[in-house]
Amino acid sequence: MRPAHLTEQAVGMEYYVSDVDGVGGRLRDDDDHFRVRELERFSTEPVGASTDAYPHLVFRATLRGWDTNDFASRLSDALGISRERVNWAGTKDKYAVTTQLFSVYGTDPSALPSVDGADLEVLGRAGRRLEFGDLAGNGFEIVVSGPDHPENASQIGDELRDFGGFGGGSGPDSDGRDAGGSTPIGVPNFFGQQRFGSRRPVTHAVGLEIVRGDWEGAVMAYLGNPTDAEPDGTQDARTFVEETRDWKEALERFPNRLRYERSMLHELTECAGDPDEETFRAALERLPSNLQRLFVHAAQSYAFNLMVSERLERGLPFERPVAGDMVCFSDTDAPEGLELPDTDRSQRVDDRRVEAVTRHCERGRAFVTAPLVGTDTDLADGEQGEIERAVLADLDLDPADFDLPDEFHSSGTRRAILVRTGIDLERDPLSLSFSLPKGSYATVVLREFLKTDPVDLG
């Protein structure tokens, strides 16, 4: 193991598991260099089906230069409807070519607008909206621009193959590659930098304050916290609001493009006198519901990353359990070749079950987990349980703290600590192709290969 970049350490990713130097380089020099396509798992009825029984129009969108949230806002504005009626299964990045599903409540195909940078394909109708997780995973085709040491890619792949528990044994061929030529690899299933903000990683800081019941602290974590990655004017505006709490003047100083911050400031300026905790909460609730949820999810993700890093530091295995671990089992409806954990099917591993569950893990049928802490979270026993309790104590968190109002509430779940896939490497240009289960980040694979500033990972 080697220490991670300082920016990654700030969000709980403290190590790389491959020791060889990275290939270097950059991602997303061109949108075509980062292509993502959802591995879909959502059934639709014909487009002519009854709108009473199937009120949600479902379409596939291929987007260039569109953040998912921004596209949803553009779509709802063009349709003249609330953005809450536009739903999707997974959030995608702006600087990429992405193909994903959307659903819109109460809309006809003829009403869909023409949007620059968006190709829309109507698929049919559904009786319910798309929700987060309504996909099996994502396929990625990625080009690395300007690598310094492209020759290191193969050795990194070999180290990740060993970390994933593949070695050169049964399953893969003797050289560790499967019959299709891919190298099977494993990496810690960290939440990637973009979960917290690639240039301004503060969403977990906001979430931690929410969970602790400090609504003012949460608002200031979002409005303040200037970073060097932002323009000077934005840094000055954030510093001003931190130092003065002059909401009206801050509204004049914050750029129009920071519409979420400005929306919060509007709420604060409308308050007679000094805002109380209810007003600060109302300011946060001015934001879209999915962003409200993201704050708490980011706090959970930060704690998860810290737990995974501590397990790495202690040298505990990732590809198999030790006594006290909680494991989940595979989703039997997953597409062929995709290891997809089903966190609704979990089991605590005692001393008697370690050997049997290890065999399930080796076959991709079970996965060691760590918690995304919420009100219903069961913590592990044994050494993993010690890790989980120590991290929560350090963060001053308790599962009961997540009993929060409305969108901020979370009952919690567990998440696999290892993600495994087959990776195809090509030279000239250096390219990587692989698929990941839903909820896993391409950047947690790519960071092992590039080992660069997370900003270069996009």
C-alpha positions in Angstrom: 0.0 0.0 0.0 1.0 3.6 -0.5 -0.5 6.8 0.8 -3.2 8.4 -1.3 -3.2 12.0 -2.6 -3.9 14.5 0.2 -7.2 15.5 -1.4 -8.3 11.9 -1.3 -7.2 11.5 2.3 -9.5 14.4 3.2 -12.5 12.4 2.2 -11.4 9.1 3.8 -9.5 7.4 1.0 -6.2 7.1 2.7 -4.3 4.5 0.5 -3.7 3.0 -2.9 -3.6 -0.7 -2.8 -1.2 -1.0 -5.8 2.4 0.0 -5.1 3.8 0.6 -8.6 3.9 4.3 -9.8 0.9 5.4 -11.7 0.7 6.0 -15.4 -0.1 9.7 -14.8 -2.0 11.7 -17.4 -5.4 13.2 -17.4 -9.0 12.2 -18.1 -11.8 14.1 -20.0 -9.6 16.1 -22.4 -12.5 15.5 -24.7 -16.1 14.4 -23.8 -15.7 11.4 -26.1 -12.8 10.2 -23.9 -15.2 9.4 -21.0 -18.1 7.3 -22.2 -20.7 5.8 -19.7 -23.7 3.7 -20.6 -26.1 2.4 -18.0 -26.6 -1.4 -17.8 -30.4 -1.1 -17.7 -32.8 -3.1 -15.6 -36.2 -1.3 -15.8 -39.3 -2.7 -17.6 -41.6 -0.5 -19.7 -45.0 -0.9 -21.4 -45.6 0.2 -25.0 -45.8 4.0 -25.4 -49.5 3.7 -26.3 -50.3 2.1 -22.9 -52.9 3.7 -20.7 -51.7 6.9 -19.2 -53.9 6.3 -16.2 -52.2 3.0 -15.3 -48.7 4.0 -16.7 -48.4 7.8 -16.2 -44.5 7.9 -16.4 -42.9 8.3 -19.9 -39.5 6.6 -20.0 -36.8 7.5 -22.5 -33.1 6.9 -23.0 -30.9 10.0 -23.3 -27.4 10.2 -24.7 -26.0 13.5 -23.3 -22.8 15.4 -24.2 -21.7 18.1 -21.8 -24.8 17.7 -19.5 -24.7 17.1 -15.8 -27.8 15.0 -14.9 -29.3 17.5 -12.6 -28.8 20.4 -15.1 -30.4 18.4 -17.9 -33.3 17.5 -15.7 -33.8 21.3 -14.9 -33.5 22.2 -18.6 -36.1 19.5 -19.4 -38.6 20.5 -16.8 -38.3 24.2 -17.7 -39.0 23.3 -21.4 -42.0 21.2 -20.4 -43.3 23.8 -17.9 -43.4 21.3 -15.1 -41.8 20.9 -11.6 -38.4 19.3 -11.7 -39.6 16.8 -9.1 -41.6 15.1 -12.0 -38.3 14.3 -13.7 -36.5 11.2 -12.4 -33.5 9.1 -13.2 -31.7 6.0 -11.9 -28.2 7.3 -11.6 -26.4 10.7 -11.6 -23.8 11.2 -14.4 -21.0 13.7 -14.9 -21.0 16.7 -17.2 -17.7 16.2 -18.9 -18.6 12.9 -20.6 -20.8 11.2 -23.1 -23.4 9.5 -21.0 -26.4 7.2 -21.9 -29.0 6.9 -19.2 -32.7 6.5 -18.5 -35.1 9.2 -17.5 -38.8 9.1 -16.6 -41.2 12.1 -16.7 -44.6 12.1 -15.0 -47.7 13.1 -17.1 -45.9 13.9 -20.4 -46.5 12.7 -24.0 -43.6 11.9 -26.3 -44.6 14.7 -28.7 -44.0 17.2 -25.8 -40.3 16.2 -25.3 -38.2 19.2 -26.4 -35.2 19.3 -28.7 -32.1 20.0 -26.5 -28.7 20.7 -27.7 -26.2 18.0 -26.8 -29.0 15.5 -26.1 -30.4 12.6 -28.2 -33.6 11.2 -26.8 -35.1 7.8 -27.5 -38.6 7.1 -26.1 -38.8 3.6 -24.7 -42.4 3.4 -23.4 -44.4 4.0 -20.2 -44.2 2.7 -16.6 -46.5 2.6 -13.6 -43.9 4.2 -11.4 -41.0 6.6 -11.7 -37.4 5.7 -12.0 -35.6 5.7 -8.7 -32.0 5.6 -7.7 -30.7 2.1 -8.1 -33.1 1.2 -10.9 -30.1 -0.1 -13.0 -27.7 -2.9 -12.6 -24.5 -0.9 -13.2 -22.5 1.1 -15.8 -20.2 0.3 -18.6 -17.2 2.6 -19.1 -14.9 3.4 -22.1 -12.1 5.8 -21.0 -9.1 7.3 -22.7 -6.1 8.5 -20.6 -4.5 11.6 -22.2 -0.8 12.4 -21.9 0.3 9.4 -19.7 3.8 9.7 -18.3 4.3 5.9 -17.8 1.8 4.0 -19.9 4.0 0.9 -19.6 3.0 0.6 -15.9 -0.6 -0.1 -16.6 -0.1 -3.9 -17.0 1.8 -4.2 -13.7 -0.9 -2.1 -11.8 -3.5 -4.5 -13.3 -1.6 -7.5 -12.0 -1.4 -6.0 -8.5 -5.1 -5.3 -8.5 -5.8 -8.8 -9.7 -4.0 -10.1 -6.7 -5.8 -7.7 -4.3 -9.1 -8.9 -5.8 -8.3 -12.5 -4.8 -7.9 -13.8 -8.3 -4.1 -14.7 -8.4 -3.5 -17.0 -11.3 -5.7 -19.9 -10.1 -8.9 -21.4 -11.3 -11.4 -19.2 -13.2 -8.9 -17.0 -15.0 -6.3 -18.5 -17.2 -2.8 -19.1 -15.9 -1.7 -15.5 -16.7 -4.6 -14.2 -14.6 -6.8 -13.2 -17.6 -10.2 -14.5 -18.5 -11.1 -16.2 -21.7 -12.0 -12.8 -23.3 -8.6 -11.3 -22.6 -9.7 -9.1 -19.7 -7.7 -8.9 -16.6 -9.9 -9.5 -13.5 -9.1 -7.0 -10.8 -10.4 -5.8 -7.4 -10.2 -2.4 -5.7 -11.6 -1.1 -2.4 -15.1 0.1 -3.1 -14.5 3.6 -1.9 -16.9 6.4 -2.7 -15.1 8.5 -5.3 -14.1 12.1 -4.9 -17.1 13.4 -6.9 -19.4 12.1 -4.1 -18.0 14.9 -2.0 -17.2 17.5 -4.7 -14.1 17.1 -6.9 -12.9 20.7 -6.6 -14.7 21.6 -3.4 -15.3 18.5 -1.3 -17.8 19.8 1.3 -20.9 17.8 0.9 -19.9 15.4 3.7 -19.1 18.4 6.0 -22.6 19.7 5.4 -24.1 16.2 6.0 -22.2 15.8 9.3 -23.6 19.0 10.6 -27.1 18.0 9.6 -26.8 14.7 11.4 -25.4 16.4 14.5 -28.5 18.7 14.4 -26.6 21.9 13.7 -28.6 23.4 10.9 -26.7 26.7 11.0 -23.4 24.8 10.8 -24.7 22.9 7.8 -25.7 26.1 6.0 -22.3 27.7 6.7 -20.4 24.6 5.6 -22.1 25.0 2.2 -22.0 28.8 1.8 -18.5 29.2 3.3 -15.5 27.0 3.0 -13.7 28.7 0.1 -11.2 26.7 -1.8 -8.3 27.6 -4.1 -9.9 25.7 -6.9 -12.6 28.4 -7.2 -12.4 31.8 -8.9 -11.2 34.6 -6.7 -14.6 36.3 -6.7 -16.3 33.2 -5.4 -13.6 32.7 -2.7 -14.1 36.3 -1.6 -17.9 35.9 -1.5 -17.6 32.8 0.7 -15.1 34.5 3.0 -17.4 37.5 3.3 -20.4 35.4 4.4 -18.3 33.5 6.9 -17.0 36.7 8.5 -20.1 38.9 8.4 -23.3 36.8 8.2 -24.6 39.7 6.1 -27.0 37.7 4.0 -28.3 40.5 1.9 -24.9 41.8 0.9 -23.7 38.2 0.4 -26.5 37.7 -2.1 -25.1 40.6 -4.1 -21.7 39.2 -4.1 -22.4 35.5 -4.9 -22.2 34.9 -8.7 -25.5 34.1 -10.5 -24.1 30.7 -11.5 -24.1 29.6 -7.8 -27.8 29.3 -7.9 -28.1 26.8 -4.9 -26.1 29.2 -2.7 -28.2 32.1 -3.8 -31.4 30.2 -3.2 -30.3 29.6 0.4 -29.4 33.2 0.8 -32.8 34.4 -0.5 -34.4 32.3 2.4 -32.1 33.9 4.9 -32.7 37.5 3.7 -36.4 37.0 4.0 -36.1 36.3 7.7 -37.0 39.1 10.1 -34.1 39.5 12.5 -31.5 36.9 13.0 -32.4 33.5 11.6 -33.0 30.7 14.1 -32.4 26.9 13.5 -35.7 26.5 11.8 -34.8 29.2 9.3 -31.4 27.6 8.6 -33.2 24.3 8.0 -35.7 26.0 5.7 -32.7 27.4 3.7 -31.4 23.9 3.2 -34.8 22.8 2.2 -34.8 25.3 -0.6 -32.5 23.0 -2.4 -33.7 20.1 -4.6 -34.7 17.0 -2.7 -32.0 14.8 -4.2 -29.4 17.3 -3.1 -30.8 17.3 0.4 -30.5 13.6 0.5 -27.0 13.8 -0.9 -25.7 15.7 2.0 -26.6 12.9 4.5 -25.4 10.3 2.0 -22.1 12.0 1.8 -21.6 11.9 5.5 -22.4 8.2 5.5 -20.0 7.8 2.6 -17.2 9.6 4.4 -17.6 7.3 7.4 -17.6 4.3 5.1 -14.4 5.4 3.4 -12.7 5.8 6.8 -13.8 2.3 7.8 -12.4 0.8 4.6 -9.1 2.7 5.0 -8.8 1.4 8.5 -9.4 -2.2 7.4 -6.7 -1.7 4.8 -4.3 -0.4 7.4 -4.9 -3.3 9.7 -4.3 -5.8 6.9 -7.6 -7.5 7.0 -8.7 -9.2 3.8 -11.3 -7.7 1.5 -12.0 -10.7 -0.8 -13.0 -13.0 2.1 -14.5 -12.6 5.6 -13.1 -12.9 9.1 -15.2 -13.8 12.1 -17.6 -11.0 13.0 -17.9 -9.6 9.5 -21.3 -8.9 7.9 -21.7 -10.2 4.4 -24.3 -9.7 1.7 -25.1 -12.1 -1.1 -25.3 -11.6 -4.9 -28.3 -10.3 -6.8 -29.4 -13.3 -8.8 -30.9 -11.1 -11.5 -27.6 -9.3 -12.3 -26.5 -9.3 -16.0 -24.0 -12.0 -16.9 -20.5 -11.2 -15.8 -21.5 -8.5 -13.4 -21.0 -9.1 -9.6 -23.9 -7.2 -8.1 -24.3 -7.2 -4.3 -27.8 -7.4 -2.9 -27.6 -5.6 0.5 -31.1 -6.7 1.4 -29.7 -10.3 1.8 -27.1 -10.2 4.6 -25.7 -12.5 7.2 -23.3 -12.2 10.2 -20.3 -14.5 9.9 -19.4 -16.4 13.0 -16.4 -18.7 13.5 -18.3 -21.7 12.2 -19.3 -20.0 9.0 -16.0 -18.4 7.9 -14.9 -21.2 5.7 -18.3 -21.7 4.0 -18.8 -18.0 3.3 -15.2 -17.7 2.0 -16.1 -20.2 -0.7 -19.2 -18.0 -1.6 -17.0 -14.9 -1.8 -14.4 -16.7 -4.1 -17.2 -17.4 -6.5 -18.6 -13.9 -6.5 -21.7 -15.0 -4.6 -21.1 -13.1 -1.3 -19.4 -9.9 -0.4 -17.9 -8.5 2.8 -19.6 -5.2 3.8 -19.2 -2.1 5.9 -22.1 0.1 7.0 -23.6 3.3 5.5 -24.9 4.2 8.9 -28.5 4.9 9.6 -31.2 4.4 12.1 -31.5 0.6 11.3 -27.8 -0.2 11.1 -26.5 -3.4 12.6 -22.8 -3.0 13.2 -20.4 -5.9 12.7 -18.7 -7.9 15.5 -15.1 -8.8 15.8 -12.3 -6.6 14.5 -14.5 -5.1 11.8 -17.0 -4.1 14.5 -14.2 -2.4 16.4 -13.3 -0.4 13.3 -16.9 0.7 12.8 -17.5 1.7 16.3 -14.2 3.6 16.5 -14.9 5.6 13.4 -18.4 6.6 14.5 -17.0 7.6 17.9 -14.3 9.8 16.3 -17.0 11.5 14.2 -19.4 11.8 17.2 -22.1 9.9 15.3 -24.6 7.4 16.4 -27.1 5.4 14.3 -30.0 7.1 16.1 -28.7 10.5 14.9 -30.0 9.7 11.4 -33.6 9.9 12.6 -34.0 13.2 10.8 -36.9 15.1 9.2 -38.1 14.5 5.6 -35.4 14.1 3.0 -32.6 14.1 5.5 -33.8 10.9 7.2 -31.8 7.7 6.5 -32.4 4.1 7.8 -29.0 3.1 6.5 -27.7 0.0 4.7 -24.5 -1.9 4.1 -22.1 -1.8 1.2 -19.6 -4.2 -0.3 -16.0 -3.1 0.6 -14.5 -4.7 -2.6 -15.6 -4.2 -6.2 -14.3 -6.6 -8.8 -14.5 -6.4 -12.6 -12.6 -7.4 -15.7 -10.6 -4.6 -17.3 -9.5 -4.3 -21.0 -6.3 -2.3 -21.5 -5.3 -0.9 -24.9 -2.3 1.2 -25.9 -2.0 4.2 -28.3 -4.0 5.8 -26.9 -4.0 4.3 -23.4 -7.6 3.2 -22.9 -9.5 1.2 -20.2 -12.9 -0.5 -20.6 -14.7 -2.1 -17.7 -18.2 -2.4 -16.1 -19.1 -1.7 -12.5 -22.2 -2.5 -10.4 -24.5 0.4 -9.5 -23.2 2.7 -6.8 -19.5 2.0 -7.6 -17.3 4.7 -9.0 -15.1 4.5 -12.1 -12.7 6.9 -10.4 -11.9 4.3 -7.7 -10.5 2.1 -10.5 -8.9 4.9 -12.4 -7.2 6.4 -9.3 -5.1 3.2 -8.9 -3.9 3.5 -12.5 -3.2 7.2 -12.7 -2.3 8.1 -9.1 -2.7 11.8 -9.8 -4.4 14.8 -8.3 -8.2 13.9 -8.1 -9.0 17.0 -10.0 -7.4 15.3 -13.1 -9.7 12.4 -12.6 -12.7 14.8 -13.0 
